Amino acid sequence: MSSIKKYTDVSPENVSLSFAIKRMEEVYHLHQGKPDQPHRHDYYVIVLIDKAKGSHIIDFHAFELASHQVFFISPGQVHQMIEEEVSEGYIITFSPEFMFHNGIERCFIDDLYLFNHYGHSPPLVVDDDMFRQLASLADQLSEFAHSQKKFRYQAIGALLKLFLIQCNNACSLADDKHPQLVEKAATLLRSFKLLIEEKFRQWHKVSQYAQALHLTPDYLNASVKSLTGITAKTYIQNRLIIESKRLILFSSLSQKEIAYQLGFSEPANFSQFFKKYVGVSPSQFASTSG
């Protein structure tokens, strides 16, 4: 079983830039219309679609390509775009380092409702007016990225931040809530998500995360659900399931090795967990998805 392909350079032509923007039409013709293999990046990807037909598979969820969609892919997510015809739009890529050096703090990305590091990552669908605004920002991003203008990186950083703010405003789940409560919940969610990335292989229970965050399990579940629509328990389970699927399909580890790597005391416990939430055993999943 081969390991998954990983892209590490945002802009191979200029790795110091760590930002790139390309027309989807150019990428389609570059690959002669052939879909890439499932792969991951160590940088952020935004796909702004004007017109497209086909599907976009992100962490084992397939989404139909359509007009006026915006996809947000986080570092580490496994995805594959299958285009049935030439797509029109933009692909924007940028690294965490680019954000840092151009005034976009990491917490800004974490507080957005746009990027998920795993699991369900449906596209944002925008109306005609919002799409025109986003397309205009993408045009300006492209102009600065392909120029030698003074302060172009700062301009790109400002335009990128505005692009993300506009998208976030279009999908905000918290517009009708008290701003102070929203801020408090967002800060808690950010801490919880960071803790999951650090501990999900060892901690499988809500109570463990709640204790580390000095909260009760019930409060943590309710707070996470208020912003994401799912409980903290489901969030933890989703993280384990996605990592399980990635390791089953894209690593050479045995089921026993995967079980121990993900913190299960016995392979049988891992198999039981996987079948409960996926519907098939790890072996069946490997044979039907490989």
CORLIN-V451629 format. One record per residue. N is the residue number from 0. PSI is psi in degrees with one decimal (NA if undefined). OMEGA is omega in whole degrees, -180 to 180 (999 if undefined). Layout:
n->N psi->PSI omega->OMEGA
n->N psi->PSI omega->OMEGA
//
This chain:
n->0 psi->123.0 omega->-175
n->1 psi->152.2 omega->177
n->2 psi->157.4 omega->-175
n->3 psi->143.4 omega->178
n->4 psi->139.7 omega->-179
n->5 psi->131.9 omega->176
n->6 psi->131.4 omega->-176
n->7 psi->-20.9 omega->-178
n->8 psi->117.9 omega->178
n->9 psi->-47.6 omega->-178
n->10 psi->91.8 omega->-178
n->11 psi->-28.0 omega->180
n->12 psi->-27.2 omega->-177
n->13 psi->85.3 omega->-174
n->14 psi->-21.3 omega->179
n->15 psi->-20.3 omega->-179
n->16 psi->-43.2 omega->180
n->17 psi->27.0 omega->173
n->18 psi->140.1 omega->177
n->19 psi->149.8 omega->175
n->20 psi->129.6 omega->-178
n->21 psi->152.9 omega->173
n->22 psi->139.8 omega->178
n->23 psi->-33.4 omega->179
n->24 psi->-41.2 omega->-180
n->25 psi->-43.3 omega->-179
n->26 psi->-39.9 omega->179
n->27 psi->-48.1 omega->-179
n->28 psi->-33.5 omega->178
n->29 psi->-39.1 omega->-180
n->30 psi->7.5 omega->179
n->31 psi->34.6 omega->176
n->32 psi->0.4 omega->-178
n->33 psi->132.6 omega->179
n->34 psi->143.3 omega->175
n->35 psi->161.0 omega->174
n->36 psi->157.7 omega->174
n->37 psi->134.4 omega->-174
n->38 psi->172.8 omega->177
n->39 psi->164.0 omega->178
n->40 psi->158.8 omega->171
n->41 psi->26.1 omega->177
n->42 psi->172.9 omega->-179
n->43 psi->145.8 omega->178
n->44 psi->133.1 omega->172
n->45 psi->130.2 omega->177
n->46 psi->111.4 omega->179
n->47 psi->112.0 omega->-173
n->48 psi->123.4 omega->171
n->49 psi->-55.2 omega->177
n->50 psi->140.4 omega->178
n->51 psi->157.7 omega->176
n->52 psi->129.3 omega->-178
n->53 psi->-145.5 omega->-180
n->54 psi->154.8 omega->177
n->55 psi->117.1 omega->-178
n->56 psi->118.9 omega->-179
n->57 psi->118.5 omega->-180
n->58 psi->47.8 omega->173
n->59 psi->8.9 omega->173
n->60 psi->129.1 omega->-179
n->61 psi->132.4 omega->178
n->62 psi->135.1 omega->179
n->63 psi->132.3 omega->178
n->64 psi->139.2 omega->-180
n->65 psi->176.0 omega->-179
n->66 psi->149.6 omega->172
n->67 psi->46.4 omega->174
n->68 psi->153.0 omega->172
n->69 psi->118.8 omega->177
n->70 psi->143.0 omega->178
n->71 psi->118.0 omega->-177
n->72 psi->126.4 omega->-178
n->73 psi->159.4 omega->174
n->74 psi->133.2 omega->177
n->75 psi->-20.5 omega->179
n->76 psi->141.1 omega->178
n->77 psi->126.6 omega->-180
n->78 psi->164.2 omega->179
n->79 psi->129.9 omega->177
n->80 psi->127.3 omega->180
n->81 psi->107.8 omega->-176
n->82 psi->128.7 omega->179
n->83 psi->-14.0 omega->176
n->84 psi->176.2 omega->-179
n->85 psi->125.7 omega->177
n->86 psi->155.0 omega->177
n->87 psi->132.6 omega->-180
n->88 psi->-158.9 omega->-177
n->89 psi->147.8 omega->168
n->90 psi->119.2 omega->-177
n->91 psi->128.3 omega->178
n->92 psi->141.9 omega->179
n->93 psi->150.2 omega->-176
n->94 psi->159.5 omega->173
n->95 psi->-33.0 omega->180
n->96 psi->-38.6 omega->178
n->97 psi->-43.0 omega->178
n->98 psi->-48.3 omega->-176
n->99 psi->-42.8 omega->-175
n->100 psi->-6.1 omega->-179
n->101 psi->31.9 omega->168
n->102 psi->18.2 omega->177
n->103 psi->105.5 omega->-177
n->104 psi->150.3 omega->-180
n->105 psi->-36.8 omega->-179
n->106 psi->-25.0 omega->177
n->107 psi->-46.1 omega->178
n->108 psi->-43.5 omega->-178
n->109 psi->-30.1 omega->-179
n->110 psi->-11.2 omega->178
n->111 psi->157.4 omega->176
n->112 psi->15.1 omega->-168
n->113 psi->-46.5 omega->-173
n->114 psi->127.0 omega->172
n->115 psi->135.6 omega->-177
n->116 psi->-9.9 omega->179
n->117 psi->166.0 omega->173
n->118 psi->-149.8 omega->-172
n->119 psi->116.5 omega->-178
n->120 psi->66.6 omega->-178
n->121 psi->157.6 omega->179
n->122 psi->153.6 omega->170
n->123 psi->125.9 omega->178
n->124 psi->124.2 omega->-175
n->125 psi->158.0 omega->178
n->126 psi->175.5 omega->-175
n->127 psi->-42.3 omega->-178
n->128 psi->-45.5 omega->179
n->129 psi->-38.0 omega->179
n->130 psi->-41.5 omega->179
n->131 psi->-39.9 omega->178
n->132 psi->-43.8 omega->-179
n->133 psi->-39.2 omega->179
n->134 psi->-37.1 omega->178
n->135 psi->-43.0 omega->177
n->136 psi->-39.3 omega->178
n->137 psi->-39.1 omega->177
n->138 psi->-43.6 omega->180
n->139 psi->-39.2 omega->176
n->140 psi->-43.4 omega->180
n->141 psi->-41.0 omega->-180
n->142 psi->-45.8 omega->180
n->143 psi->-38.5 omega->-178
n->144 psi->-29.4 omega->-177
n->145 psi->21.1 omega->179
n->146 psi->176.4 omega->175
n->147 psi->27.9 omega->-177
n->148 psi->148.0 omega->177
n->149 psi->141.5 omega->-180
n->150 psi->27.9 omega->-177
n->151 psi->-35.2 omega->179
n->152 psi->-39.8 omega->178
n->153 psi->-38.9 omega->178
n->154 psi->-43.0 omega->179
n->155 psi->-43.7 omega->179
n->156 psi->-42.7 omega->-180
n->157 psi->-43.4 omega->-180
n->158 psi->-38.9 omega->179
n->159 psi->-42.4 omega->179
n->160 psi->-41.6 omega->178
n->161 psi->-40.7 omega->177
n->162 psi->-46.7 omega->-179
n->163 psi->-39.1 omega->178
n->164 psi->-44.0 omega->179
n->165 psi->-42.8 omega->179
n->166 psi->-42.6 omega->-179
n->167 psi->-40.2 omega->178
n->168 psi->-30.4 omega->-178
n->169 psi->-22.2 omega->-176
n->170 psi->9.0 omega->-175
n->171 psi->132.0 omega->178
n->172 psi->-2.0 omega->-168
n->173 psi->18.1 omega->-176
n->174 psi->-28.5 omega->-175
n->175 psi->14.2 omega->-179
n->176 psi->164.0 omega->180
n->177 psi->128.5 omega->-175
n->178 psi->-40.2 omega->-178
n->179 psi->-38.1 omega->178
n->180 psi->-38.9 omega->179
n->181 psi->-44.9 omega->-179
n->182 psi->-42.0 omega->180
n->183 psi->-45.2 omega->180
n->184 psi->-38.6 omega->180
n->185 psi->-40.0 omega->178
n->186 psi->-42.1 omega->178
n->187 psi->-43.5 omega->-180
n->188 psi->-41.3 omega->178
n->189 psi->-45.1 omega->179
n->190 psi->-40.5 omega->180
n->191 psi->-44.9 omega->-179
n->192 psi->-41.1 omega->178
n->193 psi->-38.7 omega->180
n->194 psi->-38.0 omega->177
n->195 psi->-46.8 omega->-179
n->196 psi->-29.7 omega->-179
n->197 psi->-34.2 omega->-167
n->198 psi->-0.2 omega->-171
n->199 psi->-23.4 omega->179
n->200 psi->-22.0 omega->180
n->201 psi->-35.9 omega->-175
n->202 psi->122.6 omega->180
n->203 psi->-2.7 omega->-175
n->204 psi->143.7 omega->178
n->205 psi->-37.9 omega->-177
n->206 psi->-32.7 omega->180
n->207 psi->-41.7 omega->178
n->208 psi->-39.3 omega->179
n->209 psi->-42.8 omega->179
n->210 psi->-42.7 omega->-180
n->211 psi->-29.3 omega->-179
n->212 psi->4.5 omega->178
n->213 psi->46.8 omega->-180
n->214 psi->167.9 omega->170
n->215 psi->151.8 omega->178
n->216 psi->-39.6 omega->-180
n->217 psi->-41.7 omega->-180
n->218 psi->-40.7 omega->179
n->219 psi->-44.8 omega->178
n->220 psi->-46.7 omega->-178
n->221 psi->-40.0 omega->-178
n->222 psi->-44.1 omega->180
n->223 psi->-41.2 omega->-179
n->224 psi->-32.1 omega->-178
n->225 psi->-27.2 omega->-178
n->226 psi->-26.8 omega->-175
n->227 psi->-17.1 omega->-178
n->228 psi->-5.2 omega->177
n->229 psi->155.9 omega->-179
n->230 psi->167.1 omega->176
n->231 psi->-37.1 omega->179
n->232 psi->-46.1 omega->179
n->233 psi->-36.7 omega->178
n->234 psi->-45.9 omega->-180
n->235 psi->-44.8 omega->179
n->236 psi->-43.1 omega->180
n->237 psi->-39.6 omega->-179
n->238 psi->-42.7 omega->179
n->239 psi->-40.4 omega->-179
n->240 psi->-45.7 omega->-180
n->241 psi->-43.7 omega->179
n->242 psi->-37.5 omega->177
n->243 psi->-47.4 omega->-179
n->244 psi->-41.9 omega->179
n->245 psi->-44.8 omega->-178
n->246 psi->-37.7 omega->180
n->247 psi->-44.2 omega->-174
n->248 psi->-30.9 omega->-169
n->249 psi->22.4 omega->174
n->250 psi->167.5 omega->179
n->251 psi->11.6 omega->-179
n->252 psi->146.0 omega->174
n->253 psi->165.6 omega->178
n->254 psi->-37.5 omega->179
n->255 psi->-43.5 omega->180
n->256 psi->-39.1 omega->178
n->257 psi->-43.7 omega->180
n->258 psi->-47.7 omega->-179
n->259 psi->-36.7 omega->179
n->260 psi->-30.8 omega->-179
n->261 psi->10.0 omega->171
n->262 psi->14.7 omega->177
n->263 psi->134.3 omega->-176
n->264 psi->-27.8 omega->180
n->265 psi->142.8 omega->177
n->266 psi->-33.8 omega->-180
n->267 psi->-36.5 omega->178
n->268 psi->-39.2 omega->177
n->269 psi->-45.5 omega->-180
n->270 psi->-40.9 omega->179
n->271 psi->-43.8 omega->178
n->272 psi->-48.6 omega->-177
n->273 psi->-46.4 omega->-178
n->274 psi->-35.3 omega->-180
n->275 psi->-41.3 omega->-174
n->276 psi->-19.9 omega->180
n->277 psi->-28.0 omega->178
n->278 psi->-12.8 omega->177
n->279 psi->163.7 omega->178
n->280 psi->162.4 omega->176
n->281 psi->-40.9 omega->-180
n->282 psi->-42.3 omega->178
n->283 psi->-40.0 omega->179
n->284 psi->-42.7 omega->180
n->285 psi->-40.8 omega->-176
n->286 psi->-31.2 omega->-178
n->287 psi->-19.8 omega->-177
n->288 psi->-14.7 omega->-176
n->289 psi->NA omega->999
//
